[in-house]
Amino acid sequence: MNQKFIVKFEQGPYEQSYKISELDLTGGGVNEVFQIIDEAFINTVVERFKLMRTDFINAYQRQQ
């Protein structure tokens, strides 16, 4: 898709997407993408999902 790898994470109603241009990689293709998506990165994704949930709950409560 436009010479990009799209990495998508979903948790319940929330979703995060990351686009990685093939030009930013050194030629390792999809294997290189999996190297980028390491445990430290996944931990930040999980924390971001928690923040997204908190943000949504706060926005919803402001409307009540």
VORORO-164162 format. One record per residue: residue in one letter; y, x, z of N, C-alpha, C, CB in turn. Coordinates in steps of 0.2 Angstrom, whole numbers, padded with zeros to 4 digits, always signed. Glycine has a CB too. Layout:
% residues N
aYXZYXZYXZYXZ ...
END
This chain:
% residues 64
m-0006+0004+0000+0000+0000+0000+0006+0005+0000+0000-0005+0006 n+0009+0005-0006+0015+0010-0007+0014+0017-0004+0021+0006-0003 q+0008+0019-0004+0006+0026-0002+0008+0027+0005+0010+0031-0006 k+0006+0022+0009+0006+0022+0016+0000+0019+0019+0012+0018+0019 f-0001+0022+0025-0007+0020+0029-0003+0015+0035-0011+0025+0033 i-0006+0009+0036-0003+0005+0041-0008+0004+0046-0002-0002+0038 v-0006+0006+0052-0010+0006+0058-0008+0000+0062-0010+0012+0062 k-0012-0005+0064-0010-0011+0067-0014-0012+0074-0010-0017+0063 f-0010-0013+0079-0013-0015+0086-0011-0022+0087-0011-0010+0091 e-0016-0026+0090-0015-0033+0092-0018-0034+0099-0018-0038+0087 q-0014-0037+0103-0016-0039+0110-0014-0046+0111-0014-0034+0115 g-0018-0051+0111-0016-0058+0112-0011-0060+0106-0013-0059+0119 p-0005-0063+0108-0001-0065+0103+0004-0059+0101+0004-0071+0106 y+0003-0053+0103+0008-0048+0102+0004-0043+0097+0010-0044+0108 e+0009-0040+0093+0006-0035+0088+0011-0029+0087+0005-0039+0081 q+0008-0023+0086+0012-0018+0084+0010-0014+0078+0012-0012+0090 s+0014-0013+0073+0012-0009+0067+0016-0003+0066+0013-0014+0061 y+0012+0002+0063+0015+0008+0062+0013+0010+0055+0012+0014+0067 k+0018+0012+0051+0017+0014+0044+0018+0022+0044+0022+0011+0039 i+0013+0025+0041+0012+0032+0040+0012+0034+0033+0006+0036+0044 s+0017+0037+0030+0018+0039+0023+0013+0044+0022+0025+0041+0021 e+0009+0044+0016+0005+0049+0014+0008+0056+0013+0001+0047+0008 l+0015+0055+0012+0019+0062+0011+0020+0065+0017+0025+0060+0008 d+0019+0062+0023+0020+0065+0030+0014+0068+0032+0022+0060+0035 l+0008+0067+0028+0002+0070+0030+0001+0077+0027-0004+0065+0029 t-0004+0081+0029-0005+0087+0026-0011+0087+0021-0006+0093+0031 g-0013+0081+0020-0019+0081+0015-0025+0079+0018-0020+0087+0012 g-0025+0077+0024-0032+0075+0028-0033+0068+0027-0031+0077+0035 g-0029+0064+0024-0030+0057+0022-0031+0053+0029-0036+0056+0018 v-0036+0048+0028-0037+0044+0034-0039+0047+0040-0042+0038+0032 n-0043+0053+0039-0045+0056+0045-0039+0059+0049-0050+0062+0043 e-0034+0061+0045-0028+0064+0049-0024+0058+0052-0023+0067+0043 v-0025+0052+0050-0022+0047+0053-0025+0046+0060-0022+0040+0049 f-0032+0046+0060-0036+0045+0066-0034+0051+0071-0043+0045+0065 q-0032+0057+0069-0030+0062+0073-0024+0061+0077-0030+0069+0069 i-0019+0057+0073-0013+0056+0076-0014+0050+0081-0008+0053+0070 i-0018+0046+0080-0019+0040+0085-0024+0043+0090-0022+0034+0081 d-0021+0047+0095-0025+0050+0100-0024+0045+0106-0023+0057+0101 e-0028+0048+0112-0028+0044+0118-0021+0043+0121-0032+0047+0123 a-0017+0048+0121-0010+0048+0123-0006+0043+0119-0006+0055+0123 f-0007+0042+0113-0003+0037+0109-0005+0030+0111-0004+0039+0101 i-0012+0029+0111-0015+0023+0113-0012+0021+0120-0022+0023+0113 n-0012+0025+0124-0009+0023+0131-0002+0021+0131-0009+0030+0136 t+0002+0024+0126+0009+0021+0125+0009+0014+0122+0013+0026+0121 v+0005+0013+0117+0004+0007+0114+0002+0001+0119-0001+0007+0109 v-0002+0003+0124-0004-0002+0129+0002-0003+0134-0010+0001+0133 e+0006+0002+0136+0011+0001+0140+0017-0003+0136+0014+0008+0142 r+0017-0002+0130+0022-0006+0126+0020-0013+0126+0023-0003+0119 f+0014-0015+0125+0012-0022+0125+0014-0025+0132+0004-0022+0124 k+0013-0021+0137+0015-0024+0144+0022-0026+0144+0013-0019+0150 l+0026-0021+0141+0034-0022+0141+0035-0028+0136+0037-0016+0138 m+0032-0029+0131+0033-0035+0126+0031-0041+0130+0028-0034+0120 r+0026-0041+0134+0024-0047+0137+0030-0049+0142+0017-0046+0141 t+0032-0044+0146+0037-0045+0151+0044-0048+0148+0039-0038+0155 d+0045-0045+0142+0051-0047+0138+0051-0054+0136+0052-0042+0132 f+0045-0056+0134+0044-0063+0132+0044-0068+0137+0037-0063+0128 i+0041-0066+0143+0041-0070+0149+0048-0071+0151+0037-0067+0154 n+0052-0066+0152+0059-0066+0154+0063-0071+0149+0062-0059+0154 a+0062-0070+0143+0066-0074+0138+0064-0081+0139+0064-0072+0131 y+0058-0083+0139+0055-0089+0140+0058-0093+0147+0047-0090+0140 q+0058-0089+0152+0061-0091+0158+0068-0093+0158+0059-0087+0164 r+0072-0089+0154+0079-0090+0154+0080-0097+0150+0082-0085+0149 q+0076-0100+0147+0077-0106+0143+0074-0112+0148+0073-0106+0137 q+0072-0111+0153+0069-0116+0158+0075-0119+0162+0063-0114+0162 
END
